[in-house]
Amino acid sequence: MPGHAALPPREQLDSWFIKDAEAKLAAQIREVIGGWSDGCFVDPIGNVWVDSDFLYPIVRVASLVDLTRFHPRKVDSLMLNENTYFRGARIGRVIDSVIEKVDKDNTNRCAEVSKELFLLIRDSKTARQRQKQYYDNFDDVRKRLRKMRLRKFRITEDELTGEKLDPRTAEFTYVREPAFYRELTQDIDNGLVVNSDTYETLLKSTATDEKELYRLCDRNDWNKEWYKNIPYSRSLLDTE
């Protein structure tokens, strides 16, 4: 289902983002809103996906960024009804690069609006409910892995923040998300034990594998030593 289900009514979006914008900019922003409304959907587990046919109105950087270099990993794309879709988190990072590099002109304002729309969809009630329902299905598995990891490694600190761990409310969080790596769902080494507030932060992030989690740790000044101990990450250490 396109993003209509996750976005406020079109009239409300117009009032939020267009307001007193000059005619040319207002028209461009309407294209961005239309792109997100018509060109994306939230899947059954809460991930946002963007139709490749709508990349230009959503990203609006065809003349500023070489989109031919946009080659997402297999986990970042899917085929549906003969259309290619890109994971919203990937598009979000492209938009971030535009916001950082482009001067404060109309294109930049459109990119800012586009990023806000992505966040509205990603953090929408629709997306969060689907995500919660999906992860609730893994509760028993995560509880078992949490106990095993606590016992095996005698963990006393949050493995990401380094803060004292509260074992009563601590959570097992996956490094490579089961939504994309189902073969690692039962793997004790594919996860870390963290405090509940750290876990909530992770749920709100877009990290789905070790590289994205590493970047999140970098931004939050969290521990990154865990990266060296993930078996399937060892070959990536030299590239970081």
Secondary structure in CASP SS format (residue, H / E / C, confidence):
PFRMAT SS
TARGET T0000
AUTHOR 0000-0000-0000
METHOD secondary structure of the structure
MODEL  1
M C 1.00
P E 1.00
G H 1.00
H H 1.00
A H 1.00
A H 1.00
L C 1.00
P C 1.00
P C 1.00
R H 1.00
E H 1.00
Q H 1.00
L H 1.00
D H 1.00
S H 1.00
W H 1.00
F H 1.00
I C 1.00
K C 1.00
D C 1.00
A C 1.00
E C 1.00
A H 1.00
K H 1.00
L H 1.00
A H 1.00
A H 1.00
Q H 1.00
I H 1.00
R H 1.00
E H 1.00
V H 1.00
I H 1.00
G H 1.00
G H 1.00
W H 1.00
S H 1.00
D H 1.00
G H 1.00
C E 1.00
F E 1.00
V E 1.00
D C 1.00
P C 1.00
I C 1.00
G C 1.00
N C 1.00
V E 1.00
W E 1.00
V E 1.00
D E 1.00
S H 1.00
D H 1.00
F H 1.00
L H 1.00
Y H 1.00
P H 1.00
I H 1.00
V H 1.00
R C 1.00
V C 1.00
A C 1.00
S C 1.00
L C 1.00
V C 1.00
D C 1.00
L H 1.00
T H 1.00
R H 1.00
F C 1.00
H C 1.00
P C 1.00
R C 1.00
K H 1.00
V H 1.00
D H 1.00
S E 1.00
L E 1.00
M E 1.00
L E 1.00
N C 1.00
E C 1.00
N E 1.00
T E 1.00
Y E 1.00
F E 1.00
R E 1.00
G H 1.00
A H 1.00
R H 1.00
I H 1.00
G H 1.00
R H 1.00
V H 1.00
I H 1.00
D H 1.00
S H 1.00
V H 1.00
I H 1.00
E H 1.00
K H 1.00
V C 1.00
D C 1.00
K C 1.00
D C 1.00
N H 1.00
T H 1.00
N H 1.00
R H 1.00
C H 1.00
A H 1.00
E H 1.00
V H 1.00
S H 1.00
K H 1.00
E H 1.00
L H 1.00
F H 1.00
L H 1.00
L H 1.00
I H 1.00
R H 1.00
D C 1.00
S C 1.00
K H 1.00
T H 1.00
A H 1.00
R H 1.00
Q H 1.00
R H 1.00
Q H 1.00
K H 1.00
Q H 1.00
Y H 1.00
Y H 1.00
D H 1.00
N C 1.00
F C 1.00
D H 1.00
D H 1.00
V H 1.00
R H 1.00
K H 1.00
R H 1.00
L H 1.00
R H 1.00
K H 1.00
M H 1.00
R H 1.00
L H 1.00
R H 1.00
K H 1.00
F H 1.00
R C 1.00
I C 1.00
T C 1.00
E E 1.00
D C 1.00
E C 1.00
L C 1.00
T C 1.00
G C 1.00
E C 1.00
K E 1.00
L C 1.00
D C 1.00
P C 1.00
R C 1.00
T C 1.00
A C 1.00
E E 1.00
F E 1.00
T E 1.00
Y E 1.00
V C 1.00
R C 1.00
E C 1.00
P C 1.00
A C 1.00
F C 1.00
Y C 1.00
R H 1.00
E H 1.00
L H 1.00
T C 1.00
Q C 1.00
D C 1.00
I C 1.00
D C 1.00
N C 1.00
G E 1.00
L E 1.00
V E 1.00
V E 1.00
N C 1.00
S H 1.00
D H 1.00
T H 1.00
Y H 1.00
E H 1.00
T H 1.00
L H 1.00
L H 1.00
K H 1.00
S C 1.00
T C 1.00
A C 1.00
T C 1.00
D C 1.00
E H 1.00
K H 1.00
E H 1.00
L H 1.00
Y H 1.00
R H 1.00
L H 1.00
C H 1.00
D H 1.00
R H 1.00
N H 1.00
D C 1.00
W C 1.00
N C 1.00
K C 1.00
E H 1.00
W H 1.00
Y H 1.00
K H 1.00
N H 1.00
I C 1.00
P H 1.00
Y H 1.00
S H 1.00
R H 1.00
S H 1.00
L H 1.00
L H 1.00
D H 1.00
T H 1.00
E C 1.00
END
